[in-house]
């Protein structure tokens, strides 16, 4: 008799002017492997392997619903509103310690063909709004490898604030890498929303 007899809690879909952030489906697995399997993606992320293993994308997608159901995080596909094309992924991840402190880590990757169009910044802003407005988080943080300053620019444009550097905190492909940290507090998000003339939700 299986332990689980009820369906997982439905995951949200979030729309922006150019994007639809939706739950992944197993049918997305081949495109995830193709996009995330690019060497350029692995080179600028701490945890994406290269070459990307067969079956890895299906396994990754299968974790999303149970993690969300357990309040351990939300991972959504970044798709283009006009044609539904899958471009990347964005997430808010919550580990056991984070739950006790009302915080989550923002992470993302975008397929190489879609770099430089502002899609990642737009998706990040939407997920910050969801994290603070719906999940009632107190703090959202993010980080990037020192060799990937473009990711830092995304974080800054999305509204996160530079907080510091852990020097040579990672080793990527035999090369020491700094861990560059950004963060945003709920009170800062609320202040920014008021400045933009938008009433903070919640």
C-alpha positions, 0 to 999 in steps of 0.5 A: 500500500503506497504511503501517499494516497492524495495528490500533491498540492497544485503548484502555481503559474505566474505570468509577467508581460513577456513570460509564463512561469509554470510547473515543469512537465516530464514532457519538458525533460528532453529540452531541459537536457538540451538547454542545461546540457550546454557547456556554457551553462555548467561553466557558470553554475555550481551544481549543473553537471557537464555532460548532462546525464541521460535521465537526469532531467526526468529525475530533477523534474520529479522532485518539484511537486513533492518539494513544493508540497512539503514547503521545501521550495518552488521550481518553475519553467521559464517560458515565453508568453508569445509562443510557449517556448521553454527557456530556462528554470527559476526556483526558490529553495528552502532547506530545513534551517531556512524554514526556521528563519523565513528565508529562501534561496533564489536560483535560476538558469537560462538557455544560452539562446535566450541570454541578454534579453532580460528574461531572467531579470523579469522572472526573478522579479516575479518570483521575488513578488511571489516569495514575499507576497504569497509565501510571506518570506522574511528574506530571499538571498541568491549567489553566483560564482565570481566568474559569472558577473552577469548573474550578479547584474541580474540579481541587482536589476531584480532588486537584490542587494550586494552583501559580500563575497566568500573568497574561493568558496567553491572549486569548479572544474579544478578552478577556485571560485568566489561565492558572491552573495546578494539578498533582499528583506521583506521590508526592503521589498515593501518599500520598493513596491511603495516607491513604484506605486504598487501596494505590497500584497499580504 
